[in-house]
């Protein structure tokens, strides 16, 4: 296996301060439609932390269904829609919660939610830039270009296999939420590989249990 840099999109992209017309929306509403009496931006909602975008705070309040002050993966899923106006898959929500959950309690607070919000917007810009035919999904050829841009040297056969495994509609494509899941998993596994590849040769030798530990660490540490 050969690789270069991480699979995350570039971190210097600019984010909008208001929710875009994709990604967020309660079931039964159009994408990006603020739920239940969206307040004007100029009025700071009660309880909104200083410096917090009121839009993000209001979305957090609407997603925090049990009013615990934190959001679980299940609650997050009710607020996220992919290009097909379907809720994000469970695994993508679980992965993203795990990435931003600093105290490892399985939930994220308002500040972690704000960071996740920006992260998803960044991924959406990334996804759209590789969806060259504007189909709303990504095929193996577009995925290969994405991987190459991220710095990975991966074969077309591998990209076809990724699409085959994540294709939920038998269209030989993957949706936005699955694209996030694929790239996050690739980044995590690459980081684990790099830990063993001390001379950066692109080759490592592993005992069987070391391989199992790498897989388990990627699977279980994101809660």
PyMOL commands that set and color helices and strands:
alter all, ss='L'
color gray80, all
select helices_A, chain A and resi 54-63+73-77+90-100+110-130+140-150+156-166+176-196+208-220
alter helices_A, ss='H'
color red, helices_A
select strands_A, chain A and resi 71-72+107-108
alter strands_A, ss='S'
color yellow, strands_A
deselect
rebuild
show_as cartoon
